[in-house]
C-alpha cells in the first residue's frame, strides 16, 4: 500500500477529523521534541536549570492541549 492509500483508508475508517487530530498531535510531539532537545543542548552548554523547568512546564501544557484535541 502506498502512503497515500493508507491515509485514504485511515480517513475512511476514522473520519477526516480524527486523522487531522492525529497528524496535529504527531506534529506537535515532533515540535516539542525539537524544543526539548534544543533546551537540553542549551542546558549542557550554559547549565541553566530554570530553562529546563520552563521547557518541561511548556511540554506539559502542550501535552494536555494535544490530549484535549484528540478527545474532541
N, C-alpha and C positions, 0 to 999 in steps of 0.2 A: 504493500500500500504506500502510495505517496503521502508526503506530509499533508498536502492539501486535502486529499481524500480523508485522511484521519481527522482533520479539523472539521470537514463537512459532516462526517458521520458522528463526530462528537457533538456538533451543534444540533444535529438531528435528535440525538439521544437526550441531551441535557437542556437544549434550548440555548439560543444565542446569548442570553443574559448571563447564564451560568458560565459559559465559555469565556465571555468577556471578563467576568469577575475573576476567573481562574488565571487568565492571561495577566490581568492587572495585578493580582496577588503575586504571581511569579516575577513580574517586572519590578514590583515594589520590593520583594525579597532580594532580588539582584542588586537593586539600588541601595538597600540597607546594608547588604554585604559589602558593597563597594565603599560606602561611607565608614563602616566599621573597620574595614581593612586600612583605609586611609588614616583613620584615627589611631589605629594600633601602631602604624608606622610613625606617626607624629609623636605618639606617647613614648615610643622607644627612642626617638631622636631627642625629645625635649623633656621627657619624664613628667608629663602633666597628668596627674590623676583626675583632676577636675574635668578635663576633656573627656576622659574615658567614662566618667559618671554621666556627663552630659549626653554622650552618644548612646549609652545604654538606656537612658530615660527616653530619648527620642525613638530608639528602636522599639521600646515597649509601647509607646504611643502609636507607632506605625503598625505594629503587630496587632494591636487592638482594632485600629481602623480597618485593616485588611480582613480581620475576622468579621467585623460588622458588615463589610461589603459582601463577603461571602455568604453571610446569614441572610442578607437581603435577597 
